[in-house]
Amino acid sequence: MNTFEVIMLAMALGIDCIVVSFAQGVIYKDNRIRNSLLLALTMGLFQGIMPCIGYFGATPIYDYVEPYSHLIVFTIFMLLGIKFILDAFGKKKVKLCSISLSCLISMGVATSIDALVAGASIKFSQAEILFPAVLIGIVSFIMSFIGFWAGNTYIKLPSKFLEIFGGLILIFLGIQALL
C-alpha cells in the first residue's frame, strides 16, 4: 500500500466521521469547543484503533464481522437517529449541553466498523499497519472537527428542526450502510 492509497483510504473512512459530526454540530449548541474536541478525539481514536484490531485479528474477525458490518452500522445509526427525532418531539425539553459518553462510544463504534475491515485488508495486502492507523486517526479527527463546526454554523435554525435533521442524517447513514 503506497502513501497515496493510505491517504485515500483515510479520507474515505473519515467521510462517516464528518457526516456524523455535522449532525452533532447542528444539535449541540453549548460547550461547542468541548463537544467538538471530544467528538473528534473519539472518532480519531476509534478510527485509528480499529484498523489495528482488524490487522492483528484479520482472519477470525474478518470472517465474522464483514458479513454483518452493514447490519451493525445500520442498527447503531438507526437507533441514534430515532432517539434524536423522538427527543425533538418529547414534552420535557432538556437543554443539550454535552455529548454523553455512551453516545460518543456508539458513534465511534458505528463509524469505525469499516476501519476494522480496512485493517484486515491492510493485513491481506501485506503492508505495515502503523502508518495507515495513525494517518486514519489523524484524518478522522480533523474531518470530525470540521464537520462539527460546519454543522454548528446552522445554529440559528429552530432546535426541534435541528434535532430532527441530525436524526435524519444518522438514519440516512444507517440506510446507506445497509444498502
C-alpha positions in Angstrom: 0.0 0.0 0.0 1.6 3.3 -1.1 1.2 6.7 0.6 -1.5 7.9 -1.8 -3.6 4.8 -1.3 -3.3 5.2 2.5 -4.4 8.9 2.2 -7.4 8.0 0.1 -8.3 5.2 2.5 -8.1 7.6 5.4 -10.3 10.2 3.7 -12.8 7.6 2.7 -13.0 6.3 6.3 -13.3 9.9 7.5 -16.5 10.6 5.4 -18.7 8.9 8.0 -17.0 10.9 10.7 -17.6 14.2 9.1 -21.2 13.5 8.4 -21.9 12.2 11.9 -20.0 15.2 13.4 -22.0 17.6 11.2 -25.2 16.0 12.6 -23.9 16.6 16.2 -22.8 20.1 15.3 -26.4 21.1 14.4 -27.7 19.7 17.7 -25.3 20.7 20.4 -25.3 24.5 21.0 -23.5 24.8 24.3 -20.0 23.7 25.2 -19.1 23.7 21.5 -15.3 23.6 21.9 -15.5 20.7 24.4 -18.1 18.8 22.4 -16.2 19.2 19.1 -12.9 18.1 20.7 -14.5 15.1 22.5 -16.2 14.0 19.3 -13.2 14.5 17.1 -11.0 12.7 19.6 -13.4 9.8 19.9 -13.7 9.5 16.1 -9.9 9.7 15.7 -9.2 7.1 18.4 -11.8 4.6 17.2 -10.8 5.1 13.5 -7.1 4.7 14.5 -7.5 1.7 16.8 -10.0 -0.4 14.8 -7.6 -0.9 11.8 -5.1 -2.3 14.3 -7.6 -4.7 15.7 -8.6 -5.8 12.2 -5.0 -6.1 11.2 -3.9 -8.3 14.1 -7.0 -10.4 14.2 -7.6 -10.3 10.4 -8.8 -13.8 9.7 -11.2 -14.6 12.5 -12.6 -11.0 12.8 -12.9 -10.6 9.0 -14.9 -13.8 8.7 -17.3 -12.9 11.5 -17.7 -9.2 11.2 -17.6 -8.5 7.5 -20.9 -10.2 6.6 -22.7 -8.3 9.3 -20.8 -5.0 9.4 -23.5 -3.2 7.4 -26.2 -4.5 9.8 -24.2 -3.4 12.9 -23.7 0.1 11.4 -27.4 0.3 10.3 -28.6 -0.7 13.8 -26.5 1.8 15.7 -27.2 4.7 13.4 -30.9 3.9 13.2 -31.2 3.8 17.0 -29.3 7.0 17.4 -31.3 8.7 14.7 -34.6 7.6 16.0 -33.6 8.7 19.5 -32.7 12.2 18.3 -36.0 12.5 16.4 -38.0 11.3 19.4 -36.2 13.7 21.7 -37.2 16.5 19.4 -40.8 15.7 20.0 -40.5 15.0 23.7 -42.7 17.0 26.0 -39.9 17.6 28.5 -37.3 19.6 26.7 -33.8 19.2 28.2 -31.1 21.6 27.1 -28.4 19.7 25.4 -25.0 20.7 26.8 -22.6 17.8 26.3 -22.5 14.7 24.2 -22.8 11.7 26.5 -20.1 9.0 26.8 -22.5 6.3 25.6 -23.4 8.4 22.6 -19.7 9.0 21.8 -18.8 5.3 22.1 -21.8 4.3 19.9 -20.8 6.8 17.2 -17.2 5.8 17.5 -18.0 2.1 17.0 -20.6 2.7 14.3 -18.2 4.9 12.2 -15.2 2.6 12.6 -16.6 -0.8 11.6 -15.3 -0.1 8.1 -11.9 0.8 9.6 -11.8 -2.7 11.3 -12.4 -4.3 7.9 -9.9 -2.0 6.3 -7.3 -3.1 8.8 -7.9 -6.7 7.7 -7.4 -5.6 4.1 -4.1 -3.9 5.0 -3.0 -7.2 6.6 -4.0 -9.1 3.5 -2.1 -6.7 1.3 1.0 -7.5 3.4 1.5 -3.8 4.3 2.6 -2.5 7.7 -0.2 -1.1 10.0 1.4 1.8 12.0 1.5 4.5 9.3 -2.1 3.8 8.0 -3.6 3.6 11.5 -2.0 6.9 12.6 -3.0 8.6 9.4 -6.5 7.3 9.5 -6.9 8.5 13.1 -5.5 12.0 12.4 -7.6 12.5 9.2 -10.7 11.3 11.1 -10.0 13.7 13.9 -9.6 16.6 11.5 -12.7 15.7 9.5 -14.8 15.2 12.6 -13.7 18.6 14.0 -14.5 20.3 10.7 -17.8 18.5 10.4 -19.0 19.6 13.9 -18.2 23.2 13.2 -19.8 23.1 9.8 -22.9 21.8 11.4 -22.7 24.3 14.2 -23.0 27.2 11.6 -26.6 26.2 11.2 -27.2 27.0 14.9 -29.8 29.8 14.1 -32.3 27.2 12.9 -35.0 26.1 15.4 -33.8 23.5 17.9 -36.5 21.0 17.1 -35.7 21.2 13.3 -32.0 20.7 14.0 -32.6 17.6 16.1 -34.8 16.1 13.5 -32.3 16.9 10.8 -29.4 15.4 12.8 -31.6 12.3 13.4 -32.4 12.0 9.7 -28.7 12.3 8.8 -27.9 9.3 11.1 -30.8 7.3 9.7 -29.6 8.1 6.2 -26.1 6.8 7.1 -27.7 3.7 8.5 -29.7 3.0 5.4 -26.7 3.7 3.2 -24.7 1.2 5.2 -27.4 -1.4 4.8 -27.6 -0.9 1.1 
